[in-house]
Amino acid sequence: MQAAPLLYSQLKGKNMEENKFFYYRIYDDKEEFSFIKSSLTRKKLEELVKEFEKTHKKYINATFVKYIKKEDPDAEIIKVVDISY
């Protein structure tokens, strides 16, 4: 998996430390490109990738997001679409 932080944003709540979300671009074994929103740091996410790979033969984005929800219940795949104007 290739995970790269895209940007960081404060999305909800009052305490800034509780409201950090990171957006990662990831590719899975099907070469599907996705974005994941998570409060996990890149270091923690990479640790979870290594754990995940020990028990899974293939890396699929949707399956991985379900897996990381034990650490980050708010993690989700974000669909990005083009807009023309």
C-alpha positions in Angstrom: 0.0 0.0 0.0 1.1 3.5 -0.7 -0.3 6.0 1.7 0.5 9.6 1.5 -1.1 12.4 3.5 -3.0 14.8 1.3 -4.0 17.5 3.7 -5.1 18.0 7.2 -8.2 19.7 8.4 -10.2 20.6 11.5 -13.7 19.4 10.8 -15.8 19.3 14.0 -15.9 20.0 17.7 -14.3 22.6 19.9 -11.0 21.2 21.0 -8.5 21.4 18.1 -6.4 18.5 19.3 -9.5 16.3 19.2 -10.4 17.4 15.7 -7.5 16.5 13.5 -8.3 14.5 10.5 -5.8 13.4 7.9 -6.6 12.5 4.3 -4.6 9.7 2.6 -4.4 8.7 -1.0 -4.1 4.9 -1.2 -3.8 2.2 -3.9 -4.9 -1.3 -3.2 -3.9 -4.6 -4.9 -6.6 -4.1 -7.5 -4.8 -0.8 -8.3 -7.9 1.0 -7.1 -7.2 4.6 -6.0 -9.1 5.8 -3.0 -8.9 8.5 -0.4 -9.3 7.7 3.3 -10.2 10.2 6.1 -8.7 9.2 9.4 -7.6 10.7 12.7 -4.6 8.3 12.7 -1.2 9.7 12.0 0.8 8.3 9.1 3.1 6.4 11.5 0.1 4.7 13.2 -1.6 3.9 9.8 1.7 2.3 8.5 1.8 0.2 11.7 -1.7 -1.0 11.0 -0.9 -1.8 7.4 1.9 -4.1 8.6 -0.5 -5.8 11.0 -3.2 -6.1 8.3 -0.7 -7.7 5.9 0.1 -10.5 8.3 -3.5 -11.7 8.2 -4.6 -10.7 4.7 -3.2 -12.0 1.4 -4.6 -9.1 -0.6 -4.9 -5.4 0.3 -8.4 -4.1 -0.6 -9.2 -0.5 0.5 -12.7 -1.2 1.8 -11.5 -4.2 3.8 -8.6 -2.1 5.2 -10.9 0.7 6.3 -13.0 -1.8 8.2 -9.9 -3.1 9.9 -8.6 0.3 11.0 -12.0 1.2 12.5 -11.0 -0.6 15.7 -8.4 2.2 16.2 -10.4 5.0 14.5 -14.2 4.5 14.4 -14.5 7.6 12.2 -12.3 6.3 9.5 -13.9 6.2 6.1 -13.3 6.1 2.4 -14.1 9.4 0.6 -15.3 9.4 -2.9 -13.8 12.2 -5.0 -15.6 13.3 -8.2 -14.7 15.8 -10.8 -16.8 18.9 -11.3 -17.0 20.9 -14.5 -18.2 24.4 -14.8 
